[in-house]
Amino acid sequence: TFYWYDTEYRFSSEYSPAVFTLKDACADDLGKEDSIAEKSFADFENYVRRFEDLLYAEDKDWDQISSMIDVDSFVAFYLLEEFSENPDSCRTSLYMYQDGPNDVLHMGPVWDFDKALGYAQKKKYGGDPKRDYVSQIQEYMGTEKDCTWYMELMKIPEFQDAVQECYQTTARDVFLTSEQLIEDYRHRIAKSAEYTESIWPVAEIAENCGHDPVQFSCWND
């Protein structure tokens, strides 16, 4: 996460600038003696460190790497973030979880798309739709503050194959129909949006994050 300094329970990657924080735990006993939540987070840290040792190895062993992750969720996350050109991808609001100590690492749930899908026009924030984005995140963003897992995963032919298979069998149709889906939603929310705009005119809302956003004149735009 990009805002790790606000979190007490955290650890840093040994390979990338990523900092991992504890967002939620089933056991509500943080700070207590023999805390199950704290032990679970320590186990999670050990798991991530073992995974990164494999991921950042010069000779990457896909069998071992894939045995530690839910490949489908990692692939789906990649395609969605790449499609949306999300400036927050691999920087902040990047969630992952394990469902118990014997579970693999799952990517998701996805979150934080307020500046995605063309909102930011600067190339470093996703403004170049013809560039690979997530798989070249540090080069694209021009910073060294981003989690580089996908830069490493996309060096693995088996992961590339998994991405290609998911794209061809599932994601491609979703992406190609997205324009019509947006149009359907536009009609569905039209009356509600008009009421909203009468109270909060979007054209008058300033954006102050420096992402060079498109300035829309109304909700319909």
C-alpha positions as CSV (number, residue, x, y, z in Angstrom):
1,T,0.0,0.0,0.0
2,F,1.1,3.6,-0.6
3,Y,-0.2,4.8,2.8
4,W,1.6,2.3,5.0
5,Y,2.8,4.9,7.4
6,D,-0.7,5.1,8.9
7,T,-0.7,1.4,9.8
8,E,0.9,-0.3,12.8
9,Y,0.9,-3.8,11.4
10,R,3.1,-3.8,8.3
11,F,6.2,-5.3,6.7
12,S,8.3,-4.3,3.7
13,S,9.2,-6.4,0.7
14,E,12.8,-7.3,0.4
15,Y,12.7,-7.1,-3.4
16,S,10.4,-4.2,-4.3
17,P,9.2,-0.9,-2.7
18,A,6.0,-2.6,-1.7
19,V,4.8,-2.4,2.0
20,F,2.2,-4.9,3.1
21,T,-0.3,-3.9,5.8
22,L,-3.0,-5.7,7.8
23,K,-6.4,-4.4,6.7
24,D,-8.7,-6.9,8.4
25,A,-8.6,-10.2,10.4
26,C,-11.2,-12.6,11.5
27,A,-9.9,-12.6,15.1
28,D,-10.6,-9.2,16.7
29,D,-7.8,-9.4,19.2
30,L,-5.0,-7.1,18.0
31,G,-2.8,-5.9,20.8
32,K,-3.9,-8.6,23.1
33,E,-1.6,-11.3,24.6
34,D,-1.3,-14.3,22.3
35,S,-3.2,-12.5,19.6
36,I,-4.5,-14.8,16.9
37,A,-4.7,-11.9,14.5
38,E,-1.1,-10.9,15.0
39,K,0.1,-14.5,14.7
40,S,-1.9,-14.9,11.5
41,F,-0.3,-11.7,10.1
42,A,3.2,-13.0,11.0
43,D,2.3,-16.2,9.2
44,F,1.2,-14.2,6.2
45,E,4.4,-12.3,6.2
46,N,6.4,-15.5,6.2
47,Y,4.2,-16.8,3.3
48,V,4.7,-13.6,1.2
49,R,8.5,-13.7,1.8
50,R,8.7,-17.3,0.6
51,F,6.6,-16.4,-2.4
52,E,8.8,-13.4,-3.3
53,D,11.9,-15.5,-2.9
54,L,10.5,-17.7,-5.7
55,L,9.1,-14.8,-7.8
56,Y,12.2,-12.7,-7.9
57,A,14.6,-15.6,-8.5
58,E,16.6,-15.4,-11.7
59,D,15.5,-18.9,-12.6
60,K,11.7,-18.8,-11.8
61,D,10.1,-22.2,-11.0
62,W,6.5,-21.8,-12.1
63,D,5.4,-25.0,-10.5
64,Q,6.4,-23.7,-7.1
65,I,5.1,-20.2,-7.7
66,S,1.7,-21.3,-9.0
67,S,1.3,-23.6,-6.0
68,M,1.4,-20.6,-3.7
69,I,-1.2,-18.4,-5.5
70,D,-4.7,-18.5,-6.9
71,V,-3.6,-18.1,-10.5
72,D,-7.1,-17.3,-11.8
73,S,-7.4,-14.3,-9.4
74,F,-3.9,-13.0,-10.3
75,V,-4.8,-13.3,-14.0
76,A,-8.2,-11.6,-13.6
77,F,-6.7,-8.8,-11.5
78,Y,-4.0,-8.2,-14.2
79,L,-6.5,-8.0,-17.1
80,L,-8.9,-5.7,-15.2
81,E,-6.1,-3.3,-14.1
82,E,-4.6,-3.3,-17.6
83,F,-7.9,-2.7,-19.3
84,S,-8.9,0.1,-17.0
85,E,-5.4,1.8,-17.0
86,N,-5.8,2.3,-13.3
87,P,-3.3,4.9,-11.9
88,D,-3.6,3.4,-8.5
89,S,-2.7,-0.1,-9.7
90,C,0.2,-1.7,-7.8
91,R,0.5,1.4,-5.7
92,T,-2.4,1.7,-3.3
93,S,-5.7,-0.1,-2.6
94,L,-4.2,-3.3,-3.7
95,Y,-5.8,-6.1,-1.7
96,M,-5.0,-9.8,-1.3
97,Y,-6.0,-12.4,1.2
98,Q,-5.7,-15.9,2.5
99,D,-8.7,-17.8,3.8
100,G,-7.0,-19.6,6.6
101,P,-3.4,-20.7,7.3
102,N,-3.5,-23.5,4.7
103,D,-4.9,-21.4,1.8
104,V,-3.0,-19.9,-1.1
105,L,-2.7,-16.2,-1.8
106,H,-5.6,-14.7,-3.6
107,M,-5.5,-11.3,-5.4
108,G,-8.4,-9.0,-4.7
109,P,-11.0,-7.8,-4.1
110,V,-10.3,-5.1,-6.6
111,W,-10.9,-1.5,-5.5
112,D,-10.2,2.2,-6.1
113,F,-11.0,3.0,-9.8
114,D,-11.9,6.7,-9.2
115,K,-9.2,7.8,-11.6
116,A,-9.2,4.9,-14.1
117,L,-10.8,4.4,-17.5
118,G,-9.5,7.5,-19.1
119,Y,-10.0,9.9,-16.3
120,A,-6.3,10.7,-16.1
121,Q,-4.8,11.9,-19.4
122,K,-1.1,12.1,-18.4
123,K,0.7,9.1,-19.9
124,K,2.3,8.2,-16.5
125,Y,-1.2,7.9,-15.0
126,G,-2.7,5.6,-17.7
127,G,-3.2,8.1,-20.5
128,D,-1.6,5.9,-23.2
129,P,-4.0,3.0,-24.0
130,K,-1.6,1.4,-26.4
131,R,1.1,0.7,-23.8
132,D,1.4,-2.2,-21.5
133,Y,0.8,-0.7,-18.1
134,V,0.7,-3.1,-15.1
135,S,3.5,-5.3,-16.4
136,Q,5.8,-2.3,-16.8
137,I,4.5,-0.3,-13.9
138,Q,7.7,1.3,-12.7
139,E,8.9,2.3,-16.2
140,Y,5.4,3.6,-17.0
141,M,4.9,5.6,-13.8
142,G,8.5,6.8,-13.7
143,T,8.8,6.0,-9.9
144,E,10.1,3.4,-7.6
145,K,7.1,3.2,-5.3
146,D,5.2,0.5,-7.0
147,C,4.7,-3.2,-6.3
148,T,6.6,-5.0,-9.1
149,W,5.0,-8.5,-8.8
150,Y,3.4,-8.3,-12.2
151,M,6.7,-7.2,-13.8
152,E,8.1,-10.5,-12.6
153,L,5.0,-12.6,-13.3
154,M,4.9,-11.5,-16.9
155,K,8.5,-12.8,-17.4
156,I,7.1,-16.3,-16.9
157,P,5.8,-18.0,-20.1
158,E,3.2,-20.1,-18.2
159,F,1.7,-17.0,-16.6
160,Q,1.6,-15.2,-20.0
161,D,-0.2,-18.3,-21.4
162,A,-2.7,-18.1,-18.5
163,V,-3.4,-14.5,-19.2
164,Q,-3.8,-15.2,-22.9
165,E,-6.2,-18.0,-22.3
166,C,-8.4,-16.0,-19.9
167,Y,-8.4,-13.1,-22.4
168,Q,-9.5,-15.3,-25.3
169,T,-12.1,-17.3,-23.4
170,T,-13.6,-14.7,-21.0
171,A,-12.2,-11.2,-20.9
172,R,-12.2,-10.4,-24.6
173,D,-16.0,-10.6,-24.9
174,V,-16.4,-8.5,-21.8
175,F,-14.0,-5.8,-23.0
176,L,-15.6,-5.7,-26.4
177,T,-19.1,-5.3,-25.0
178,S,-18.1,-2.7,-22.4
179,E,-19.1,0.3,-24.5
180,Q,-22.7,-1.1,-24.9
181,L,-22.8,-1.9,-21.2
182,I,-21.8,1.7,-20.3
183,E,-24.5,2.9,-22.6
184,D,-27.1,0.7,-21.0
185,Y,-26.1,2.0,-17.5
186,R,-26.2,5.6,-18.7
187,H,-29.9,5.2,-19.6
188,R,-30.7,3.3,-16.4
189,I,-29.3,6.0,-14.1
190,A,-30.2,9.0,-16.2
191,K,-33.0,10.4,-13.9
192,S,-31.0,9.7,-10.7
193,A,-27.9,11.4,-12.2
194,E,-29.9,14.5,-13.1
195,Y,-31.1,14.8,-9.5
196,T,-27.6,14.3,-8.3
197,E,-26.2,16.9,-10.6
198,S,-28.7,19.5,-9.4
199,I,-27.1,19.2,-6.0
200,W,-23.5,18.4,-6.9
201,P,-22.6,19.8,-10.4
202,V,-19.7,17.7,-11.6
203,A,-18.4,20.4,-13.8
204,E,-17.7,22.6,-10.7
205,I,-15.9,19.9,-8.7
206,A,-12.1,20.5,-8.7
207,E,-9.7,17.7,-9.0
208,N,-6.5,18.3,-7.1
209,C,-4.4,15.1,-7.4
210,G,-2.3,16.4,-10.3
211,H,-3.5,13.6,-12.7
212,D,-4.6,16.0,-15.5
213,P,-8.1,14.7,-15.6
214,V,-10.6,15.3,-18.4
215,Q,-12.9,18.2,-17.5
216,F,-16.5,17.2,-18.1
217,S,-19.3,19.6,-18.5
218,C,-22.0,17.4,-17.1
219,W,-22.6,13.8,-15.9
220,N,-23.7,12.6,-19.4
221,D,-20.3,13.6,-20.8
